[in-house]
Amino acid sequence: MRQVQAQGSLAITNHSTVEMVLLTAGTYQSLLDLVSRLQAREKSEIDQLSEQFKARLATLNDPKARDRLSSVLASKGRARKKPIAGENF
């Protein structure tokens, strides 16, 4: 117990393989807090990606999206207007 209190944890091994780890209550709580923060961060990132996906899907579901895509594909990479370039180009 002294070693656990001094170091915060103690690995118990069986033939050089860690089988169990003893932690102080403070170390255990710190790990729980870290996991909680990481889960909140992960949820926030997933929510952000979900919102981006919904916005892109809404664009694709727009009734005019099919016409815009057809127009782009029909142009075969040609611009409608010639690009304007300065004298240096």
Secondary structure as the mmCIF struct_conf table of DSSP 4:
data_model
#
loop_
_struct_conf.conf_type_id
_struct_conf.id
_struct_conf.beg_label_comp_id
_struct_conf.beg_label_asym_id
_struct_conf.beg_label_seq_id
_struct_conf.end_label_comp_id
_struct_conf.end_label_asym_id
_struct_conf.end_label_seq_id
HELX_RH_AL_P HELX_RH_AL_P1 ARG A 2 GLN A 7
BEND BEND1 GLY A 8 GLY A 8
STRN STRN1 SER A 9 ASN A 14
TURN_TY1_P TURN_TY1_P1 HIS A 15 SER A 16
STRN STRN2 THR A 17 LEU A 23
HELX_RH_AL_P HELX_RH_AL_P2 ALA A 25 ASN A 61
BEND BEND2 ASP A 62 ASP A 62
TURN_TY1_P TURN_TY1_P2 PRO A 63 LYS A 64
HELX_RH_AL_P HELX_RH_AL_P3 ALA A 65 ALA A 74
TURN_TY1_P TURN_TY1_P3 SER A 75 GLY A 77
BEND BEND3 ARG A 80 LYS A 81
HELX_LH_PP_P HELX_LH_PP_P1 LYS A 82 ILE A 84
TURN_TY1_P TURN_TY1_P4 GLU A 87 ASN A 88
#
